Amino acid sequence: MATQEQIYTTRVVLNSTEAQNEISALQKKVDELRKKKEEAANAGEWKEFNNGS
């Protein structure tokens, strides 16, 4: 039985400004979550802390 092979090439163009904005937004969210986690730990809210809430 003969086999067929197809090769596809995809070109991706990325707007670096858009990517940097997304990275910045994600970093801000991470910072907010870390702050909330620290606040929960310091307040003794272990149930929320352990649940990741």
ModelCIF file with pLDDT and N, C-alpha, C, O atoms, coordinates in Angstrom:
data_MODEL
#
_entry.id   MODEL 
#
_entity.id                         1 
_entity.type                       polymer 
_entity.pdbx_number_of_molecules   1 
#
_entity_poly.entity_id                      1 
_entity_poly.type                           'polypeptide(L)' 
_entity_poly.nstd_linkage                   no 
_entity_poly.nstd_monomer                   no 
_entity_poly.pdbx_seq_one_letter_code       MATQEQIYTTRVVLNSTEAQNEISALQKKVDELRKKKEEAANAGEWKEFNNGS 
_entity_poly.pdbx_seq_one_letter_code_can   MATQEQIYTTRVVLNSTEAQNEISALQKKVDELRKKKEEAANAGEWKEFNNGS 
_entity_poly.pdbx_strand_id                 A 
#
loop_
_entity_poly_seq.entity_id 
_entity_poly_seq.num 
_entity_poly_seq.mon_id 
_entity_poly_seq.hetero 
1 1  MET n 
1 2  ALA n 
1 3  THR n 
1 4  GLN n 
1 5  GLU n 
1 6  GLN n 
1 7  ILE n 
1 8  TYR n 
1 9  THR n 
1 10 THR n 
1 11 ARG n 
1 12 VAL n 
1 13 VAL n 
1 14 LEU n 
1 15 ASN n 
1 16 SER n 
1 17 THR n 
1 18 GLU n 
1 19 ALA n 
1 20 GLN n 
1 21 ASN n 
1 22 GLU n 
1 23 ILE n 
1 24 SER n 
1 25 ALA n 
1 26 LEU n 
1 27 GLN n 
1 28 LYS n 
1 29 LYS n 
1 30 VAL n 
1 31 ASP n 
1 32 GLU n 
1 33 LEU n 
1 34 ARG n 
1 35 LYS n 
1 36 LYS n 
1 37 LYS n 
1 38 GLU n 
1 39 GLU n 
1 40 ALA n 
1 41 ALA n 
1 42 ASN n 
1 43 ALA n 
1 44 GLY n 
1 45 GLU n 
1 46 TRP n 
1 47 LYS n 
1 48 GLU n 
1 49 PHE n 
1 50 ASN n 
1 51 ASN n 
1 52 GLY n 
1 53 SER n 
#
_struct_asym.id          A 
_struct_asym.entity_id   1 
#
loop_
_ma_qa_metric.id 
_ma_qa_metric.mode 
_ma_qa_metric.name 
_ma_qa_metric.software_group_id 
_ma_qa_metric.type 
1 global pLDDT . pLDDT 
2 local  pLDDT . pLDDT 
#
_ma_qa_metric_global.metric_id      1 
_ma_qa_metric_global.metric_value   82.68 
_ma_qa_metric_global.model_id       1 
_ma_qa_metric_global.ordinal_id     1 
#
loop_
_ma_qa_metric_local.label_asym_id 
_ma_qa_metric_local.label_comp_id 
_ma_qa_metric_local.label_seq_id 
_ma_qa_metric_local.metric_id 
_ma_qa_metric_local.metric_value 
_ma_qa_metric_local.model_id 
_ma_qa_metric_local.ordinal_id 
A MET 1  2 62.00 1 1  
A ALA 2  2 68.00 1 2  
A THR 3  2 79.00 1 3  
A GLN 4  2 85.00 1 4  
A GLU 5  2 86.00 1 5  
A GLN 6  2 88.00 1 6  
A ILE 7  2 91.00 1 7  
A TYR 8  2 91.00 1 8  
A THR 9  2 92.00 1 9  
A THR 10 2 88.00 1 10 
A ARG 11 2 78.00 1 11 
A VAL 12 2 76.00 1 12 
A VAL 13 2 70.00 1 13 
A LEU 14 2 72.00 1 14 
A ASN 15 2 76.00 1 15 
A SER 16 2 85.00 1 16 
A THR 17 2 88.00 1 17 
A GLU 18 2 83.00 1 18 
A ALA 19 2 83.00 1 19 
A GLN 20 2 87.00 1 20 
A ASN 21 2 89.00 1 21 
A GLU 22 2 88.00 1 22 
A ILE 23 2 90.00 1 23 
A SER 24 2 95.00 1 24 
A ALA 25 2 96.00 1 25 
A LEU 26 2 95.00 1 26 
A GLN 27 2 97.00 1 27 
A LYS 28 2 97.00 1 28 
A LYS 29 2 97.00 1 29 
A VAL 30 2 96.00 1 30 
A ASP 31 2 96.00 1 31 
A GLU 32 2 95.00 1 32 
A LEU 33 2 92.00 1 33 
A ARG 34 2 92.00 1 34 
A LYS 35 2 93.00 1 35 
A LYS 36 2 88.00 1 36 
A LYS 37 2 85.00 1 37 
A GLU 38 2 87.00 1 38 
A GLU 39 2 87.00 1 39 
A ALA 40 2 82.00 1 40 
A ALA 41 2 82.00 1 41 
A ASN 42 2 86.00 1 42 
A ALA 43 2 85.00 1 43 
A GLY 44 2 82.00 1 44 
A GLU 45 2 72.00 1 45 
A TRP 46 2 69.00 1 46 
A LYS 47 2 69.00 1 47 
A GLU 48 2 64.00 1 48 
A PHE 49 2 62.00 1 49 
A ASN 50 2 67.00 1 50 
A ASN 51 2 66.00 1 51 
A GLY 52 2 59.00 1 52 
A SER 53 2 54.00 1 53 
#
loop_
_atom_site.group_PDB 
_atom_site.id 
_atom_site.type_symbol 
_atom_site.label_atom_id 
_atom_site.label_alt_id 
_atom_site.label_comp_id 
_atom_site.label_asym_id 
_atom_site.label_entity_id 
_atom_site.label_seq_id 
_atom_site.pdbx_PDB_ins_code 
_atom_site.Cartn_x 
_atom_site.Cartn_y 
_atom_site.Cartn_z 
_atom_site.occupancy 
_atom_site.B_iso_or_equiv 
_atom_site.pdbx_formal_charge 
_atom_site.auth_seq_id 
_atom_site.auth_comp_id 
_atom_site.auth_asym_id 
_atom_site.auth_atom_id 
_atom_site.pdbx_PDB_model_num 
ATOM 1   N N  . MET A 1 1  ? 0.854  -1.163 0.000  1.00 62.00 ? 1  MET A N  1 
ATOM 2   C CA . MET A 1 1  ? 0.000  0.000  0.000  1.00 62.00 ? 1  MET A CA 1 
ATOM 3   C C  . MET A 1 1  ? 0.908  1.235  0.000  1.00 62.00 ? 1  MET A C  1 
ATOM 4   O O  . MET A 1 1  ? 1.898  1.299  0.729  1.00 62.00 ? 1  MET A O  1 
ATOM 5   N N  . ALA A 1 2  ? 0.554  2.183  -0.812 1.00 68.00 ? 2  ALA A N  1 
ATOM 6   C CA . ALA A 1 2  ? 1.325  3.420  -0.916 1.00 68.00 ? 2  ALA A CA 1 
ATOM 7   C C  . ALA A 1 2  ? 0.935  4.376  0.205  1.00 68.00 ? 2  ALA A C  1 
ATOM 8   O O  . ALA A 1 2  ? -0.211 4.394  0.654  1.00 68.00 ? 2  ALA A O  1 
ATOM 9   N N  . THR A 1 3  ? 1.893  5.159  0.642  1.00 79.00 ? 3  THR A N  1 
ATOM 10  C CA . THR A 1 3  ? 1.612  6.166  1.660  1.00 79.00 ? 3  THR A CA 1 
ATOM 11  C C  . THR A 1 3  ? 1.782  7.536  1.048  1.00 79.00 ? 3  THR A C  1 
ATOM 12  O O  . THR A 1 3  ? 2.560  7.738  0.115  1.00 79.00 ? 3  THR A O  1 
ATOM 13  N N  . GLN A 1 4  ? 1.046  8.454  1.589  1.00 85.00 ? 4  GLN A N  1 
ATOM 14  C CA . GLN A 1 4  ? 1.142  9.830  1.102  1.00 85.00 ? 4  GLN A CA 1 
ATOM 15  C C  . GLN A 1 4  ? 1.683  10.701 2.222  1.00 85.00 ? 4  GLN A C  1 
ATOM 16  O O  . GLN A 1 4  ? 1.354  10.513 3.394  1.00 85.00 ? 4  GLN A O  1 
ATOM 17  N N  . GLU A 1 5  ? 2.502  11.638 1.848  1.00 86.00 ? 5  GLU A N  1 
ATOM 18  C CA . GLU A 1 5  ? 3.035  12.573 2.822  1.00 86.00 ? 5  GLU A CA 1 
ATOM 19  C C  . GLU A 1 5  ? 2.806  13.974 2.294  1.00 86.00 ? 5  GLU A C  1 
ATOM 20  O O  . GLU A 1 5  ? 3.126  14.289 1.147  1.00 86.00 ? 5  GLU A O  1 
ATOM 21  N N  . GLN A 1 6  ? 2.247  14.804 3.153  1.00 88.00 ? 6  GLN A N  1 
ATOM 22  C CA . GLN A 1 6  ? 2.032  16.196 2.788  1.00 88.00 ? 6  GLN A CA 1 
ATOM 23  C C  . GLN A 1 6  ? 2.753  17.072 3.795  1.00 88.00 ? 6  GLN A C  1 
ATOM 24  O O  . GLN A 1 6  ? 2.719  16.827 5.001  1.00 88.00 ? 6  GLN A O  1 
ATOM 25  N N  . ILE A 1 7  ? 3.394  18.079 3.279  1.00 91.00 ? 7  ILE A N  1 
ATOM 26  C CA . ILE A 1 7  ? 4.113  19.013 4.141  1.00 91.00 ? 7  ILE A CA 1 
ATOM 27  C C  . ILE A 1 7  ? 3.465  20.378 3.997  1.00 91.00 ? 7  ILE A C  1 
ATOM 28  O O  . ILE A 1 7  ? 3.264  20.878 2.890  1.00 91.00 ? 7  ILE A O  1 
ATOM 29  N N  . TYR A 1 8  ? 3.143  20.971 5.141  1.00 91.00 ? 8  TYR A N  1 
ATOM 30  C CA . TYR A 1 8  ? 2.547  22.293 5.176  1.00 91.00 ? 8  TYR A CA 1 
ATOM 31  C C  . TYR A 1 8  ? 3.494  23.243 5.898  1.00 91.00 ? 8  TYR A C  1 
ATOM 32  O O  . TYR A 1 8  ? 4.127  22.883 6.890  1.00 91.00 ? 8  TYR A O  1 
ATOM 33  N N  . THR A 1 9  ? 3.575  24.427 5.391  1.00 92.00 ? 9  THR A N  1 
ATOM 34  C CA . THR A 1 9  ? 4.378  25.453 6.036  1.00 92.00 ? 9  THR A CA 1 
ATOM 35  C C  . THR A 1 9  ? 3.443  26.568 6.472  1.00 92.00 ? 9  THR A C  1 
ATOM 36  O O  . THR A 1 9  ? 2.629  27.057 5.688  1.00 92.00 ? 9  THR A O  1 
ATOM 37  N N  . THR A 1 10 ? 3.572  26.965 7.739  1.00 88.00 ? 10 THR A N  1 
ATOM 38  C CA . THR A 1 10 ? 2.751  28.036 8.278  1.00 88.00 ? 10 THR A CA 1 
ATOM 39  C C  . THR A 1 10 ? 3.668  29.160 8.708  1.00 88.00 ? 10 THR A C  1 
ATOM 40  O O  . THR A 1 10 ? 4.681  28.932 9.370  1.00 88.00 ? 10 THR A O  1 
ATOM 41  N N  . ARG A 1 11 ? 3.318  30.340 8.339  1.00 78.00 ? 11 ARG A N  1 
ATOM 42  C CA . ARG A 1 11 ? 4.094  31.502 8.726  1.00 78.00 ? 11 ARG A CA 1 
ATOM 43  C C  . ARG A 1 11 ? 3.276  32.291 9.741  1.00 78.00 ? 11 ARG A C  1 
ATOM 44  O O  . ARG A 1 11 ? 2.125  32.646 9.488  1.00 78.00 ? 11 ARG A O  1 
ATOM 45  N N  . VAL A 1 12 ? 3.878  32.556 10.877 1.00 76.00 ? 12 VAL A N  1 
ATOM 46  C CA . VAL A 1 12 ? 3.214  33.285 11.938 1.00 76.00 ? 12 VAL A CA 1 
ATOM 47  C C  . VAL A 1 12 ? 3.918  34.622 12.103 1.00 76.00 ? 12 VAL A C  1 
ATOM 48  O O  . VAL A 1 12 ? 5.129  34.684 12.314 1.00 76.00 ? 12 VAL A O  1 
ATOM 49  N N  . VAL A 1 13 ? 3.138  35.683 12.002 1.00 70.00 ? 13 VAL A N  1 
ATOM 50  C CA . VAL A 1 13 ? 3.678  37.022 12.200 1.00 70.00 ? 13 VAL A CA 1 
ATOM 51  C C  . VAL A 1 13 ? 3.107  37.539 13.513 1.00 70.00 ? 13 VAL A C  1 
ATOM 52  O O  . VAL A 1 13 ? 1.890  37.579 13.694 1.00 70.00 ? 13 VAL A O  1 
ATOM 53  N N  . LEU A 1 14 ? 3.971  37.928 14.411 1.00 72.00 ? 14 LEU A N  1 
ATOM 54  C CA . LEU A 1 14 ? 3.555  38.337 15.732 1.00 72.00 ? 14 LEU A CA 1 
ATOM 55  C C  . LEU A 1 14 ? 3.881  39.808 15.938 1.00 72.00 ? 14 LEU A C  1 
ATOM 56  O O  . LEU A 1 14 ? 5.001  40.255 15.693 1.00 72.00 ? 14 LEU A O  1 
ATOM 57  N N  . ASN A 1 15 ? 2.894  40.536 16.385 1.00 76.00 ? 15 ASN A N  1 
ATOM 58  C CA . ASN A 1 15 ? 3.079  41.935 16.698 1.00 76.00 ? 15 ASN A CA 1 
ATOM 59  C C  . ASN A 1 15 ? 3.727  41.986 18.074 1.00 76.00 ? 15 ASN A C  1 
ATOM 60  O O  . ASN A 1 15 ? 3.087  41.650 19.071 1.00 76.00 ? 15 ASN A O  1 
ATOM 61  N N  . SER A 1 16 ? 4.981  42.398 18.140 1.00 85.00 ? 16 SER A N  1 
ATOM 62  C CA . SER A 1 16 ? 5.701  42.348 19.410 1.00 85.00 ? 16 SER A CA 1 
ATOM 63  C C  . SER A 1 16 ? 5.105  43.291 20.451 1.00 85.00 ? 16 SER A C  1 
ATOM 64  O O  . SER A 1 16 ? 5.182  43.006 21.646 1.00 85.00 ? 16 SER A O  1 
ATOM 65  N N  . THR A 1 17 ? 4.520  44.395 20.030 1.00 88.00 ? 17 THR A N  1 
ATOM 66  C CA . THR A 1 17 ? 3.893  45.316 20.970 1.00 88.00 ? 17 THR A CA 1 
ATOM 67  C C  . THR A 1 17 ? 2.694  44.651 21.626 1.00 88.00 ? 17 THR A C  1 
ATOM 68  O O  . THR A 1 17 ? 2.507  44.753 22.838 1.00 88.00 ? 17 THR A O  1 
ATOM 69  N N  . GLU A 1 18 ? 1.898  43.981 20.839 1.00 83.00 ? 18 GLU A N  1 
ATOM 70  C CA . GLU A 1 18 ? 0.730  43.273 21.360 1.00 83.00 ? 18 GLU A CA 1 
ATOM 71  C C  . GLU A 1 18 ? 1.156  42.178 22.324 1.00 83.00 ? 18 GLU A C  1 
ATOM 72  O O  . GLU A 1 18 ? 0.546  42.006 23.380 1.00 83.00 ? 18 GLU A O  1 
ATOM 73  N N  . ALA A 1 19 ? 2.192  41.442 21.969 1.00 83.00 ? 19 ALA A N  1 
ATOM 74  C CA . ALA A 1 19 ? 2.684  40.374 22.838 1.00 83.00 ? 19 ALA A CA 1 
ATOM 75  C C  . ALA A 1 19 ? 3.204  40.956 24.149 1.00 83.00 ? 19 ALA A C  1 
ATOM 76  O O  . ALA A 1 19 ? 2.940  40.398 25.214 1.00 83.00 ? 19 ALA A O  1 
ATOM 77  N N  . GLN A 1 20 ? 3.926  42.051 24.091 1.00 87.00 ? 20 GLN A N  1 
ATOM 78  C CA . GLN A 1 20 ? 4.458  42.673 25.300 1.00 87.00 ? 20 GLN A CA 1 
ATOM 79  C C  . GLN A 1 20 ? 3.330  43.175 26.193 1.00 87.00 ? 20 GLN A C  1 
ATOM 80  O O  . GLN A 1 20 ? 3.413  43.066 27.416 1.00 87.00 ? 20 GLN A O  1 
ATOM 81  N N  . ASN A 1 21 ? 2.281  43.724 25.593 1.00 89.00 ? 21 ASN A N  1 
ATOM 82  C CA . ASN A 1 21 ? 1.125  44.169 26.376 1.00 89.00 ? 21 ASN A CA 1 
ATOM 83  C C  . ASN A 1 21 ? 0.462  42.994 27.092 1.00 89.00 ? 21 ASN A C  1 
ATOM 84  O O  . ASN A 1 21 ? 0.054  43.118 28.247 1.00 89.00 ? 21 ASN A O  1 
ATOM 85  N N  . GLU A 1 22 ? 0.357  41.874 26.419 1.00 88.00 ? 22 GLU A N  1 
ATOM 86  C CA . GLU A 1 22 ? -0.237 40.686 27.020 1.00 88.00 ? 22 GLU A CA 1 
ATOM 87  C C  . GLU A 1 22 ? 0.629  40.179 28.172 1.00 88.00 ? 22 GLU A C  1 
ATOM 88  O O  . GLU A 1 22 ? 0.112  39.804 29.224 1.00 88.00 ? 22 GLU A O  1 
ATOM 89  N N  . ILE A 1 23 ? 1.935  40.168 27.970 1.00 90.00 ? 23 ILE A N  1 
ATOM 90  C CA . ILE A 1 23 ? 2.851  39.744 29.031 1.00 90.00 ? 23 ILE A CA 1 
ATOM 91  C C  . ILE A 1 23 ? 2.722  40.669 30.232 1.00 90.00 ? 23 ILE A C  1 
ATOM 92  O O  . ILE A 1 23 ? 2.696  40.207 31.373 1.00 90.00 ? 23 ILE A O  1 
ATOM 93  N N  . SER A 1 24 ? 2.641  41.959 29.985 1.00 95.00 ? 24 SER A N  1 
ATOM 94  C CA . SER A 1 24 ? 2.502  42.926 31.076 1.00 95.00 ? 24 SER A CA 1 
ATOM 95  C C  . SER A 1 24 ? 1.200  42.712 31.842 1.00 95.00 ? 24 SER A C  1 
ATOM 96  O O  . SER A 1 24 ? 1.185  42.786 33.071 1.00 95.00 ? 24 SER A O  1 
ATOM 97  N N  . ALA A 1 25 ? 0.121  42.451 31.133 1.00 96.00 ? 25 ALA A N  1 
ATOM 98  C CA . ALA A 1 25 ? -1.170 42.212 31.779 1.00 96.00 ? 25 ALA A CA 1 
ATOM 99  C C  . ALA A 1 25 ? -1.115 40.944 32.622 1.00 96.00 ? 25 ALA A C  1 
ATOM 100 O O  . ALA A 1 25 ? -1.640 40.919 33.735 1.00 96.00 ? 25 ALA A O  1 
ATOM 101 N N  . LEU A 1 26 ? -0.489 39.897 32.106 1.00 95.00 ? 26 LEU A N  1 
ATOM 102 C CA . LEU A 1 26 ? -0.371 38.654 32.853 1.00 95.00 ? 26 LEU A CA 1 
ATOM 103 C C  . LEU A 1 26 ? 0.508  38.837 34.089 1.00 95.00 ? 26 LEU A C  1 
ATOM 104 O O  . LEU A 1 26 ? 0.211  38.288 35.150 1.00 95.00 ? 26 LEU A O  1 
ATOM 105 N N  . GLN A 1 27 ? 1.582  39.601 33.956 1.00 97.00 ? 27 GLN A N  1 
ATOM 106 C CA . GLN A 1 27 ? 2.460  39.848 35.096 1.00 97.00 ? 27 GLN A CA 1 
ATOM 107 C C  . GLN A 1 27 ? 1.725  40.626 36.186 1.00 97.00 ? 27 GLN A C  1 
ATOM 108 O O  . GLN A 1 27 ? 1.909  40.368 37.376 1.00 97.00 ? 27 GLN A O  1 
ATOM 109 N N  . LYS A 1 28 ? 0.894  41.576 35.772 1.00 97.00 ? 28 LYS A N  1 
ATOM 110 C CA . LYS A 1 28 ? 0.107  42.349 36.735 1.00 97.00 ? 28 LYS A CA 1 
ATOM 111 C C  . LYS A 1 28 ? -0.847 41.426 37.495 1.00 97.00 ? 28 LYS A C  1 
ATOM 112 O O  . LYS A 1 28 ? -1.000 41.549 38.710 1.00 97.00 ? 28 LYS A O  1 
ATOM 113 N N  . LYS A 1 29 ? -1.481 40.510 36.778 1.00 97.00 ? 29 LYS A N  1 
ATOM 114 C CA . LYS A 1 29 ? -2.401 39.565 37.410 1.00 97.00 ? 29 LYS A CA 1 
ATOM 115 C C  . LYS A 1 29 ? -1.658 38.658 38.394 1.00 97.00 ? 29 LYS A C  1 
ATOM 116 O O  . LYS A 1 29 ? -2.154 38.391 39.488 1.00 97.00 ? 29 LYS A O  1 
ATOM 117 N N  . VAL A 1 30 ? -0.480 38.190 38.009 1.00 96.00 ? 30 VAL A N  1 
ATOM 118 C CA . VAL A 1 30 ? 0.329  37.349 38.893 1.00 96.00 ? 30 VAL A CA 1 
ATOM 119 C C  . VAL A 1 30 ? 0.685  38.122 40.157 1.00 96.00 ? 30 VAL A C  1 
ATOM 120 O O  . VAL A 1 30 ? 0.592  37.586 41.262 1.00 96.00 ? 30 VAL A O  1 
ATOM 121 N N  . ASP A 1 31 ? 1.090  39.374 40.000 1.00 96.00 ? 31 ASP A N  1 
ATOM 122 C CA . ASP A 1 31 ? 1.442  40.203 41.153 1.00 96.00 ? 31 ASP A CA 1 
ATOM 123 C C  . ASP A 1 31 ? 0.245  40.384 42.087 1.00 96.00 ? 31 ASP A C  1 
ATOM 124 O O  . ASP A 1 31 ? 0.392  40.312 43.307 1.00 96.00 ? 31 ASP A O  1 
ATOM 125 N N  . GLU A 1 32 ? -0.944 40.621 41.514 1.00 95.00 ? 32 GLU A N  1 
ATOM 126 C CA . GLU A 1 32 ? -2.156 40.775 42.322 1.00 95.00 ? 32 GLU A CA 1 
ATOM 127 C C  . GLU A 1 32 ? -2.470 39.497 43.097 1.00 95.00 ? 32 GLU A C  1 
ATOM 128 O O  . GLU A 1 32 ? -2.811 39.547 44.279 1.00 95.00 ? 32 GLU A O  1 
ATOM 129 N N  . LEU A 1 33 ? -2.353 38.366 42.430 1.00 92.00 ? 33 LEU A N  1 
ATOM 130 C CA . LEU A 1 33 ? -2.643 37.091 43.087 1.00 92.00 ? 33 LEU A CA 1 
ATOM 131 C C  . LEU A 1 33 ? -1.637 36.786 44.189 1.00 92.00 ? 33 LEU A C  1 
ATOM 132 O O  . LEU A 1 33 ? -2.007 36.268 45.243 1.00 92.00 ? 33 LEU A O  1 
ATOM 133 N N  . ARG A 1 34 ? -0.382 37.098 43.955 1.00 92.00 ? 34 ARG A N  1 
ATOM 134 C CA . ARG A 1 34 ? 0.632  36.890 44.994 1.00 92.00 ? 34 ARG A CA 1 
ATOM 135 C C  . ARG A 1 34 ? 0.349  37.771 46.207 1.00 92.00 ? 34 ARG A C  1 
ATOM 136 O O  . ARG A 1 34 ? 0.514  37.337 47.347 1.00 92.00 ? 34 ARG A O  1 
ATOM 137 N N  . LYS A 1 35 ? -0.073 39.000 45.961 1.00 93.00 ? 35 LYS A N  1 
ATOM 138 C CA . LYS A 1 35 ? -0.387 39.914 47.054 1.00 93.00 ? 35 LYS A CA 1 
ATOM 139 C C  . LYS A 1 35 ? -1.573 39.383 47.866 1.00 93.00 ? 35 LYS A C  1 
ATOM 140 O O  . LYS A 1 35 ? -1.544 39.396 49.097 1.00 93.00 ? 35 LYS A O  1 
ATOM 141 N N  . LYS A 1 36 ? -2.622 38.914 47.166 1.00 88.00 ? 36 LYS A N  1 
ATOM 142 C CA . LYS A 1 36 ? -3.791 38.368 47.852 1.00 88.00 ? 36 LYS A CA 1 
ATOM 143 C C  . LYS A 1 36 ? -3.425 37.114 48.647 1.00 88.00 ? 36 LYS A C  1 
ATOM 144 O O  . LYS A 1 36 ? -3.919 36.912 49.756 1.00 88.00 ? 36 LYS A O  1 
ATOM 145 N N  . LYS A 1 37 ? -2.572 36.287 48.087 1.00 85.00 ? 37 LYS A N  1 
ATOM 146 C CA . LYS A 1 37 ? -2.128 35.075 48.768 1.00 85.00 ? 37 LYS A CA 1 
ATOM 147 C C  . LYS A 1 37 ? -1.371 35.445 50.043 1.00 85.00 ? 37 LYS A C  1 
ATOM 148 O O  . LYS A 1 37 ? -1.596 34.852 51.099 1.00 85.00 ? 37 LYS A O  1 
ATOM 149 N N  . GLU A 1 38 ? -0.482 36.418 49.940 1.00 87.00 ? 38 GLU A N  1 
ATOM 150 C CA . GLU A 1 38 ? 0.277  36.866 51.109 1.00 87.00 ? 38 GLU A CA 1 
ATOM 151 C C  . GLU A 1 38 ? -0.644 37.471 52.170 1.00 87.00 ? 38 GLU A C  1 
ATOM 152 O O  . GLU A 1 38 ? -0.479 37.213 53.362 1.00 87.00 ? 38 GLU A O  1 
ATOM 153 N N  . GLU A 1 39 ? -1.619 38.281 51.727 1.00 87.00 ? 39 GLU A N  1 
ATOM 154 C CA . GLU A 1 39 ? -2.574 38.875 52.664 1.00 87.00 ? 39 GLU A CA 1 
ATOM 155 C C  . GLU A 1 39 ? -3.385 37.802 53.384 1.00 87.00 ? 39 GLU A C  1 
ATOM 156 O O  . GLU A 1 39 ? -3.619 37.906 54.588 1.00 87.00 ? 39 GLU A O  1 
ATOM 157 N N  . ALA A 1 40 ? -3.812 36.779 52.659 1.00 82.00 ? 40 ALA A N  1 
ATOM 158 C CA . ALA A 1 40 ? -4.589 35.694 53.263 1.00 82.00 ? 40 ALA A CA 1 
ATOM 159 C C  . ALA A 1 40 ? -3.740 34.935 54.275 1.00 82.00 ? 40 ALA A C  1 
ATOM 160 O O  . ALA A 1 40 ? -4.220 34.587 55.354 1.00 82.00 ? 40 ALA A O  1 
ATOM 161 N N  . ALA A 1 41 ? -2.496 34.680 53.935 1.00 82.00 ? 41 ALA A N  1 
ATOM 162 C CA . ALA A 1 41 ? -1.603 33.965 54.853 1.00 82.00 ? 41 ALA A CA 1 
ATOM 163 C C  . ALA A 1 41 ? -1.353 34.794 56.102 1.00 82.00 ? 41 ALA A C  1 
ATOM 164 O O  . ALA A 1 41 ? -1.381 34.261 57.211 1.00 82.00 ? 41 ALA A O  1 
ATOM 165 N N  . ASN A 1 42 ? -1.111 36.077 55.940 1.00 86.00 ? 42 ASN A N  1 
ATOM 166 C CA . ASN A 1 42 ? -0.845 36.959 57.078 1.00 86.00 ? 42 ASN A CA 1 
ATOM 167 C C  . ASN A 1 42 ? -2.069 37.142 57.966 1.00 86.00 ? 42 ASN A C  1 
ATOM 168 O O  . ASN A 1 42 ? -1.938 37.355 59.172 1.00 86.00 ? 42 ASN A O  1 
ATOM 169 N N  . ALA A 1 43 ? -3.257 37.060 57.374 1.00 85.00 ? 43 ALA A N  1 
ATOM 170 C CA . ALA A 1 43 ? -4.498 37.238 58.137 1.00 85.00 ? 43 ALA A CA 1 
ATOM 171 C C  . ALA A 1 43 ? -4.936 35.934 58.802 1.00 85.00 ? 43 ALA A C  1 
ATOM 172 O O  . ALA A 1 43 ? -5.917 35.912 59.545 1.00 85.00 ? 43 ALA A O  1 
ATOM 173 N N  . GLY A 1 44 ? -4.215 34.858 58.536 1.00 82.00 ? 44 GLY A N  1 
ATOM 174 C CA . GLY A 1 44 ? -4.572 33.580 59.134 1.00 82.00 ? 44 GLY A CA 1 
ATOM 175 C C  . GLY A 1 44 ? -5.746 32.909 58.456 1.00 82.00 ? 44 GLY A C  1 
ATOM 176 O O  . GLY A 1 44 ? -6.371 32.024 59.042 1.00 82.00 ? 44 GLY A O  1 
ATOM 177 N N  . GLU A 1 45 ? -6.055 33.302 57.256 1.00 72.00 ? 45 GLU A N  1 
ATOM 178 C CA . GLU A 1 45 ? -7.162 32.710 56.505 1.00 72.00 ? 45 GLU A CA 1 
ATOM 179 C C  . GLU A 1 45 ? -6.657 31.468 55.772 1.00 72.00 ? 45 GLU A C  1 
ATOM 180 O O  . GLU A 1 45 ? -6.585 31.432 54.544 1.00 72.00 ? 45 GLU A O  1 
ATOM 181 N N  . TRP A 1 46 ? -6.314 30.462 56.556 1.00 69.00 ? 46 TRP A N  1 
ATOM 182 C CA . TRP A 1 46 ? -5.673 29.275 55.990 1.00 69.00 ? 46 TRP A CA 1 
ATOM 183 C C  . TRP A 1 46 ? -6.573 28.490 55.055 1.00 69.00 ? 46 TRP A C  1 
ATOM 184 O O  . TRP A 1 46 ? -6.089 27.877 54.103 1.00 69.00 ? 46 TRP A O  1 
ATOM 185 N N  . LYS A 1 47 ? -7.878 28.496 55.311 1.00 69.00 ? 47 LYS A N  1 
ATOM 186 C CA . LYS A 1 47 ? -8.784 27.763 54.424 1.00 69.00 ? 47 LYS A CA 1 
ATOM 187 C C  . LYS A 1 47 ? -8.721 28.368 53.009 1.00 69.00 ? 47 LYS A C  1 
ATOM 188 O O  . LYS A 1 47 ? -8.575 27.638 52.029 1.00 69.00 ? 47 LYS A O  1 
ATOM 189 N N  . GLU A 1 48 ? -8.829 29.687 52.908 1.00 64.00 ? 48 GLU A N  1 
ATOM 190 C CA . GLU A 1 48 ? -8.759 30.351 51.611 1.00 64.00 ? 48 GLU A CA 1 
ATOM 191 C C  . GLU A 1 48 ? -7.372 30.216 51.009 1.00 64.00 ? 48 GLU A C  1 
ATOM 192 O O  . GLU A 1 48 ? -7.224 30.021 49.803 1.00 64.00 ? 48 GLU A O  1 
ATOM 193 N N  . PHE A 1 49 ? -6.367 30.320 51.849 1.00 62.00 ? 49 PHE A N  1 
ATOM 194 C CA . PHE A 1 49 ? -4.977 30.216 51.387 1.00 62.00 ? 49 PHE A CA 1 
ATOM 195 C C  . PHE A 1 49 ? -4.724 28.844 50.767 1.00 62.00 ? 49 PHE A C  1 
ATOM 196 O O  . PHE A 1 49 ? -4.162 28.741 49.677 1.00 62.00 ? 49 PHE A O  1 
ATOM 197 N N  . ASN A 1 50 ? -5.137 27.806 51.461 1.00 67.00 ? 50 ASN A N  1 
ATOM 198 C CA . ASN A 1 50 ? -4.897 26.445 50.975 1.00 67.00 ? 50 ASN A CA 1 
ATOM 199 C C  . ASN A 1 50 ? -5.742 26.092 49.756 1.00 67.00 ? 50 ASN A C  1 
ATOM 200 O O  . ASN A 1 50 ? -5.347 25.245 48.956 1.00 67.00 ? 50 ASN A O  1 
ATOM 201 N N  . ASN A 1 51 ? -6.899 26.731 49.608 1.00 66.00 ? 51 ASN A N  1 
ATOM 202 C CA . ASN A 1 51 ? -7.751 26.466 48.440 1.00 66.00 ? 51 ASN A CA 1 
ATOM 203 C C  . ASN A 1 51 ? -7.300 27.252 47.223 1.00 66.00 ? 51 ASN A C  1 
ATOM 204 O O  . ASN A 1 51 ? -7.784 27.001 46.119 1.00 66.00 ? 51 ASN A O  1 
ATOM 205 N N  . GLY A 1 52 ? -6.392 28.188 47.394 1.00 59.00 ? 52 GLY A N  1 
ATOM 206 C CA . GLY A 1 52 ? -5.929 29.000 46.273 1.00 59.00 ? 52 GLY A CA 1 
ATOM 207 C C  . GLY A 1 52 ? -6.901 30.074 45.906 1.00 59.00 ? 52 GLY A C  1 
ATOM 208 O O  . GLY A 1 52 ? -6.790 30.652 44.825 1.00 59.00 ? 52 GLY A O  1 
ATOM 209 N N  . SER A 1 53 ? -7.873 30.377 46.777 1.00 54.00 ? 53 SER A N  1 
ATOM 210 C CA . SER A 1 53 ? -8.881 31.389 46.496 1.00 54.00 ? 53 SER A CA 1 
ATOM 211 C C  . SER A 1 53 ? -8.331 32.783 46.675 1.00 54.00 ? 53 SER A C  1 
ATOM 212 O O  . SER A 1 53 ? -9.051 33.761 46.478 1.00 54.00 ? 53 SER A O  1 
#
